[in-house]
Amino acid sequence: MDLTNLAAIELGRWIKKGEVSVREAVAAQLAAIKEKDKIYHCYITVLEEEALVRADEVQEGIRSGKYTSPIAGVPIAVKDNICTRGVRTTCASKILENFVPPYSAAVVEKLWQAGAVLIGKANMDEFAMGSTTETSYFGATKNPWDISRIPGGSSGGAAAAVAAGEAYAAIGSDTGGSVRQPSAHCGVTGIKPTYGVVSRYGLIAYASSLDQIGPIARNVSDCAAVLEVISGNDNRDSTSAPQRQYHYQEAIKNGIKGMKIGIPADYFSDGLDKNVRDSVLFAAQLLREKGAVVEEFKQKTAEYAIPAYYVIACAEASSNLSRYDGVKYGYRAPEKDLGELYKRTRSEGFGEEAKRRIMVGTFVLSSGYYEAYYNKALKVRAVIKKEFENAFSNYDILLGPTAPTTAPKLGESLQDPLKMYLGDIYTVAVNLAGLPAISVPCGLDQNGLPIGMQLIGRPFGESDIIRAAYNFEQAYRFSARYNIQNKKEHIENI
């Protein structure tokens, strides 16, 4: 049997029973990466030697009772903007091409304490700026469903690795949909937690008030197990929520009878692909059949989410990325004059999309434009948050599409950046409001490409969205690995 076909917690059970060793699981994963990654390019760095050494240490820890987590012994990928001590962390940028952090991020420490095996650093859009994983200095990642298409972004390498069998689960970051959107395009499950549930310590910042780390896996149970491991208070992160422990795996044991689910009518207006619309509405019907109360409602601010998000995100990015000047660390242009050093380092070190967002952010923060753009965007953000609060006074969770279309062709989005930004229309409002959301596969389009459904919860309502997603998943029975291998059959059945 191909071990890489197993789900993460399923592999964890096999390891605990002694039916497979951690070294065998890691070796199988490394073999899959060696075979497939030359096609998909999911990784920037693969930790072959380190993973095998770690496998033996974890095996002994499981025997002694040190590691009891359901993901103990499971190989997991980590997005390359999450610091790993002694392992280069590049943010997929030339400016950090050879940066090796002296410390690990809080989530990496938690994975280590749970007995997980870090298998590699996943490819991404440069500094998480993009929705396609094409802006990476190290080259684009390709979608395992169709290598002529993008995997989504910015956590595209992580989502593609999970879909292709190159990782059992992965850790990504989500600033405006960067876990959920690639999960939708790659037919896997991804969770963006409530802001503060997972520590951002060691996450290289893009937009600090929006960034949040979250898991990507092949099913809801795996996502819940990984999220339970990486969540919890961290006093090194001033925005970390005070709760020390969360119990998300308990949520999958309960049904959804009587749960009230709202569908924002504006999410189904012009611009939404017909296949996506039909699949999401079919998902809503399945949830009704499972006992949920599903109804439409009006959400008036949907059209303002994209402009507000990009003003705020770019403003914060221009501040966060100012530290990359060629003096302290990272790429340094050969120039003696300090002013020229700054200019050449940043001109040569940053890619086009990063430069575009830095310039937009600097502009909206500049004197004379702060009130007209940035301050106005903050006011819109407050209105969006208030509208979500009103919605959650009537509904337990909200349901809608994750992305307006299935995965575009490689190159299409980069030719029209505005089109790429609009691809985040259903995800960015969640980050502006700091809410939890999950993307779950809910169908295939006429080309056999996966479609994602998004469930949004109230603050700290991860258990509700996990419960609803799991109940839908059990009714729908979608498997990314199975469907990739049998895509032709599924297309014929649409």
C-alpha positions in Angstrom: 0.0 0.0 0.0 1.1 3.6 -0.8 1.5 5.2 2.7 1.2 8.7 1.2 -2.5 8.0 0.4 -3.3 7.9 4.1 -4.8 10.8 6.0 -2.6 12.4 8.7 -4.3 11.1 11.8 -4.9 7.7 10.1 -1.1 7.5 9.6 -0.7 8.5 13.2 -2.9 5.6 14.4 -0.9 3.2 12.2 2.4 4.4 13.8 1.0 4.1 17.3 -0.2 0.6 16.6 3.3 -0.4 15.3 1.9 -1.2 11.9 4.3 1.2 10.3 7.4 3.0 11.7 8.0 6.7 11.6 11.1 6.2 9.4 9.0 4.2 6.9 6.4 7.0 6.7 9.1 9.7 6.3 11.0 7.6 3.7 7.7 7.1 1.7 7.0 10.9 1.9 10.5 11.8 0.8 10.3 9.3 -2.1 7.0 10.9 -3.2 8.6 14.4 -3.1 11.6 13.2 -5.1 9.3 11.7 -7.8 6.7 14.5 -8.0 8.2 17.8 -6.9 10.1 18.2 -10.2 6.7 18.5 -11.8 4.7 20.5 -9.2 7.5 22.5 -7.4 5.7 22.5 -4.0 8.9 23.0 -2.0 11.7 25.5 -1.7 13.7 23.4 0.8 13.3 19.6 1.5 14.7 18.4 4.8 15.7 14.9 3.8 18.5 14.2 6.3 17.0 16.2 9.1 13.6 14.4 8.7 15.1 10.9 8.9 17.1 11.8 12.0 13.9 13.3 13.5 12.0 10.1 12.6 14.2 7.9 14.8 13.9 10.4 17.7 10.1 10.5 17.4 9.8 6.7 17.2 11.6 6.4 20.5 9.5 9.2 21.9 6.3 7.4 21.0 7.6 4.2 22.6 8.5 6.0 25.8 5.2 7.9 26.0 6.7 11.3 25.3 4.7 11.9 22.2 1.0 11.1 22.4 -0.5 13.5 19.9 -2.6 12.1 17.0 0.0 13.7 14.6 3.1 12.2 16.3 5.3 10.8 13.6 3.4 12.5 10.7 5.5 14.4 8.1 4.2 18.0 7.8 5.2 20.9 5.5 5.6 24.4 6.7 5.2 27.6 4.5 8.5 29.3 3.9 7.5 32.5 5.8 7.5 30.7 9.1 10.8 30.7 10.9 12.6 27.4 11.4 15.8 27.4 13.5 18.8 26.4 11.5 16.8 26.0 8.3 16.7 28.8 5.7 13.4 30.7 5.6 13.2 32.7 2.4 9.7 34.1 2.1 10.2 33.0 -1.6 12.2 36.2 -2.1 15.7 37.0 -3.4 16.1 39.4 -0.5 16.0 36.5 2.0 17.4 33.8 -0.3 20.0 32.7 2.2 18.4 33.8 5.5 18.7 31.2 8.3 16.7 32.1 11.5 18.3 31.6 14.9 15.0 30.6 16.4 11.8 28.7 15.4 8.3 30.1 15.2 5.8 29.2 18.0 3.9 26.9 15.7 7.0 25.0 14.7 7.8 24.6 18.4 4.3 23.2 19.0 4.6 20.8 16.1 7.9 19.6 17.5 6.5 19.1 21.0 3.6 17.1 19.5 6.1 14.7 17.7 5.4 15.9 14.1 8.2 15.6 11.5 9.0 18.7 9.5 9.5 17.5 6.0 10.2 20.8 4.2 9.5 24.5 3.5 6.7 25.0 1.1 6.8 27.4 -1.9 4.7 30.6 -1.7 4.1 34.0 -3.3 6.9 36.4 -2.4 6.3 37.7 1.2 2.8 36.1 0.8 1.9 38.9 -1.7 -0.2 37.2 -4.4 -3.0 34.7 -5.0 -1.2 32.4 -7.4 2.2 31.2 -6.0 3.7 32.6 -9.3 5.5 35.6 -7.7 8.0 33.3 -5.9 11.6 34.0 -6.7 12.2 30.3 -6.9 9.6 29.6 -9.6 5.8 28.9 -9.7 4.1 26.0 -8.1 1.7 24.0 -10.4 -1.7 22.7 -9.5 -1.7 18.9 -9.1 -5.1 18.7 -10.8 -3.9 20.4 -14.0 -0.2 21.5 -14.3 -1.2 24.3 -16.7 -3.0 26.0 -13.8 -2.1 27.8 -10.6 -2.6 26.2 -7.2 -3.8 29.5 -5.7 -1.8 31.5 -3.2 0.0 32.6 -1.3 0.1 29.2 0.5 0.0 27.4 -2.9 3.0 25.2 -2.3 1.5 24.0 1.0 -1.9 23.2 -0.5 -0.4 21.6 -3.7 1.8 19.4 -1.5 -1.1 18.1 0.4 -3.2 17.5 -2.7 -0.3 15.8 -4.6 0.6 13.4 -1.7 3.9 15.3 -1.0 2.7 16.2 2.6 0.1 14.7 4.9 -0.7 18.2 6.2 0.8 21.6 6.0 1.0 24.9 7.9 0.2 28.1 5.9 -0.5 31.7 6.6 -3.7 33.6 5.7 -3.7 37.4 5.3 -6.7 37.7 3.0 -7.5 34.1 2.0 -4.0 32.6 1.5 -4.9 29.3 3.3 -8.5 29.0 2.1 -8.2 30.0 -1.6 -5.4 27.6 -2.5 -7.2 24.9 -0.5 -10.2 25.5 -2.7 -8.2 25.4 -6.0 -6.3 22.2 -4.9 -9.3 20.3 -3.5 -8.1 20.2 0.1 -9.3 21.6 3.4 -7.9 24.7 5.0 -8.7 26.7 8.2 -8.1 30.3 8.9 -8.5 30.6 12.7 -9.8 33.6 14.7 -7.1 36.3 14.9 -5.1 35.5 18.0 -5.9 31.8 18.3 -2.5 30.8 16.8 0.6 32.7 17.8 2.2 34.8 15.1 5.6 34.7 16.8 8.1 33.7 14.1 5.8 34.4 11.2 7.5 36.9 8.9 5.0 39.7 8.7 3.1 40.9 5.6 0.2 42.7 7.3 0.3 42.3 11.0 -3.3 43.1 11.8 -4.5 40.6 9.2 -2.0 37.7 9.2 -3.0 34.4 10.8 -1.4 31.0 10.6 -3.6 28.0 9.8 -3.5 24.3 8.8 -4.1 22.7 5.4 -5.0 18.9 5.2 -6.9 16.3 3.2 -9.9 16.3 5.4 -11.6 18.2 8.3 -10.5 15.8 11.0 -6.9 16.3 10.1 -7.3 20.0 10.0 -8.9 20.0 13.5 -6.2 17.8 14.9 -3.4 20.0 13.6 -5.2 23.2 14.6 -5.6 21.9 18.1 -1.8 21.3 18.3 -0.7 24.7 17.0 -3.3 26.9 18.8 -3.1 28.4 22.3 -1.8 31.5 24.1 1.8 32.6 23.6 3.2 35.5 25.7 5.7 36.4 23.0 2.8 37.5 20.8 1.0 40.6 22.2 -2.1 39.8 20.0 -2.3 36.2 21.2 -5.7 35.2 22.7 -5.5 34.3 26.4 -7.0 30.8 26.2 -4.3 28.2 26.6 -5.9 25.2 25.1 -8.6 24.5 22.5 -10.5 21.2 21.8 -11.5 21.2 18.2 -11.5 17.4 17.7 -14.5 17.2 20.0 -16.5 19.3 17.5 -16.7 16.5 14.9 -18.6 14.2 17.2 -21.7 16.4 17.1 -24.4 16.8 14.4 -25.8 20.1 13.0 -29.5 19.6 13.6 -31.0 23.0 14.3 -27.8 24.9 13.4 -28.7 28.2 11.7 -26.7 28.9 8.5 -26.9 32.2 6.7 -26.0 32.6 3.0 -25.0 36.2 2.0 -27.0 36.9 -1.1 -24.4 39.3 -2.4 -21.9 36.4 -2.6 -24.0 35.0 -5.5 -24.1 38.1 -7.7 -22.4 38.7 -11.1 -18.9 37.4 -11.4 -19.5 34.1 -9.8 -18.8 31.1 -12.0 -22.0 29.0 -12.6 -20.2 25.7 -11.6 -19.1 27.3 -8.4 -22.6 28.7 -7.7 -24.3 25.3 -8.3 -21.8 23.4 -6.2 -22.1 25.7 -3.2 -25.9 25.7 -3.4 -25.8 21.9 -3.6 -23.7 21.9 -0.5 -26.2 24.1 1.2 -28.9 21.6 0.4 -26.9 18.8 1.8 -26.6 20.7 5.1 -30.3 21.2 5.1 -30.8 17.5 4.8 -28.5 17.0 7.7 -30.9 19.1 9.8 -29.5 22.7 9.5 -31.7 25.7 8.9 -30.2 27.5 5.8 -31.5 30.8 4.5 -30.3 33.8 2.5 -29.8 37.3 4.0 -28.4 40.7 2.7 -24.8 41.7 3.4 -24.3 45.2 2.1 -20.6 45.8 2.5 -19.2 42.9 0.3 -18.2 45.2 -2.5 -16.1 47.4 -0.2 -14.0 44.6 1.3 -11.5 44.4 -1.5 -10.5 48.1 -1.7 -10.4 48.4 2.2 -8.3 45.2 2.4 -5.7 46.2 -0.1 -5.3 49.7 1.3 -4.8 48.3 4.8 -2.6 45.3 3.8 -0.4 47.4 1.5 0.0 50.1 4.2 1.1 47.6 6.8 3.4 45.8 4.2 5.2 49.0 3.4 6.0 49.4 7.1 6.9 45.7 7.7 9.1 45.4 4.6 11.1 48.6 5.3 13.4 46.5 7.5 14.9 44.8 4.4 17.5 47.4 3.5 20.7 45.4 2.9 22.3 46.5 6.2 20.9 44.1 8.9 20.4 40.8 7.1 19.4 39.4 3.7 20.5 40.3 0.2 22.9 43.3 0.0 23.6 45.0 -3.3 27.3 45.9 -3.9 27.2 49.6 -3.2 29.2 51.9 -0.9 26.9 54.9 -0.7 24.1 54.3 1.9 21.3 55.8 -0.2 22.3 53.8 -3.3 22.7 50.7 -1.1 19.0 51.0 0.0 17.8 51.6 -3.5 19.7 48.9 -5.3 19.1 46.3 -2.5 15.4 46.8 -2.6 15.2 47.2 -6.4 17.1 43.9 -7.0 15.9 42.0 -3.9 12.1 42.5 -4.2 9.9 41.1 -7.1 7.4 43.2 -9.1 4.3 42.4 -7.0 6.1 43.1 -3.7 7.3 46.5 -5.1 3.8 47.3 -6.3 2.3 46.7 -2.9 5.1 48.6 -1.0 4.6 51.6 -3.3 0.8 51.5 -2.9 1.2 51.2 0.9 3.7 54.1 1.1 1.3 56.3 -1.0 -1.8 55.7 1.1 0.2 56.5 4.3 1.8 59.6 2.9 0.9 63.2 4.0 -2.2 64.4 2.2 -3.5 60.9 1.4 -3.7 59.2 4.8 -7.2 60.6 5.5 -8.4 60.0 2.0 -7.4 56.3 1.8 -5.9 54.7 4.9 -8.2 56.2 7.5 -11.2 55.7 5.4 -10.3 52.0 4.9 -10.1 51.6 8.7 -13.6 53.1 9.0 -14.9 50.6 6.3 -13.2 47.8 8.2 -15.1 48.8 11.4 -18.4 48.8 9.4 -17.6 45.3 7.9 -16.9 44.0 11.4 -20.2 45.4 12.7 -22.1 43.9 9.8 -20.7 40.5 10.6 -21.7 41.0 14.3 -25.3 41.7 13.2 -25.3 38.6 11.0 -24.1 36.4 13.9 -27.0 37.7 16.0 -29.2 35.7 13.6 -27.0 32.8 12.4 -24.5 30.4 13.9 -22.3 30.3 10.8 -22.3 31.8 7.3 -21.9 29.9 4.0 -20.6 30.9 0.6 -18.0 30.2 -2.1 -14.3 30.4 -1.3 -13.3 31.8 -4.7 -15.4 33.1 -7.6 -13.8 30.7 -10.1 -11.8 27.5 -10.2 -8.0 27.7 -10.7 -7.0 30.0 -13.6 -4.3 29.2 -16.1 -0.7 30.0 -15.2 0.2 33.5 -16.3 -3.4 34.8 -16.6 -3.5 36.5 -13.2 -0.1 38.2 -13.4 -1.1 39.9 -16.7 -4.0 41.6 -14.9 -3.1 42.2 -11.2 -6.6 43.8 -10.5 -8.2 40.5 -11.7 -5.9 38.6 -9.2 -7.0 40.9 -6.4 -10.7 40.4 -7.2 -10.2 36.7 -6.8 -10.0 37.3 -3.1 -13.5 38.9 -2.9 -15.0 36.2 -0.7 -12.1 35.8 1.7 -10.6 39.2 2.6 -13.6 40.4 4.8 -13.0 37.5 7.2 -9.4 38.8 7.8 -10.6 42.4 8.2 -13.1 41.2 10.9 -10.7 38.7 12.5 -13.1 35.8 12.1 -12.5 32.0 11.7 -13.3 30.4 8.3 -12.8 27.0 6.7 -12.7 26.0 3.0 -14.0 22.5 2.2 -14.1 20.9 -1.3 -17.7 20.8 -2.5 -17.5 19.8 -6.2 -15.8 19.8 -9.6 -16.3 22.1 -12.5 -16.7 21.0 -16.2 -12.9 20.7 -16.5 -12.6 18.5 -13.5 -11.1 21.2 -11.3 -12.1 21.4 -7.6 -14.5 23.9 -6.1 -14.3 25.1 -2.5 -17.1 26.1 -0.1 -16.3 28.5 2.7 -17.9 28.4 6.2 -17.4 31.5 8.4 -17.9 31.5 12.1 -18.2 34.1 14.9 -15.0 35.0 16.8 -13.6 31.9 18.5 -16.3 29.8 16.7 -13.9 27.3 15.2 -15.8 24.4 16.7 -19.0 25.4 14.9 -17.4 25.7 11.4 -15.5 22.5 12.0 -18.7 20.7 13.0 -20.6 21.9 10.0 -17.7 21.2 7.6 -17.3 17.6 9.0 -21.0 16.8 8.7 -20.9 18.1 5.1 -17.8 16.1 4.3 -19.3 12.9 5.6 -22.4 13.5 3.4 -20.4 14.4 0.3 -17.4 12.0 0.7 -14.9 14.0 -1.4 -11.3 12.8 -1.5 -8.6 15.0 -3.2 -6.2 12.1 -3.8 -8.9 9.8 -5.1 -10.4 12.5 -7.4 -7.1 13.5 -8.9 -6.5 9.9 -9.9 -10.0 9.4 -11.2 -10.8 12.8 -12.6 -12.0 11.6 -16.0 -14.8 9.5 -14.4 -15.9 12.5 -12.3 -16.0 14.8 -15.3 -18.3 12.4 -17.1 -20.6 12.2 -14.1 -21.1 16.0 -13.8 
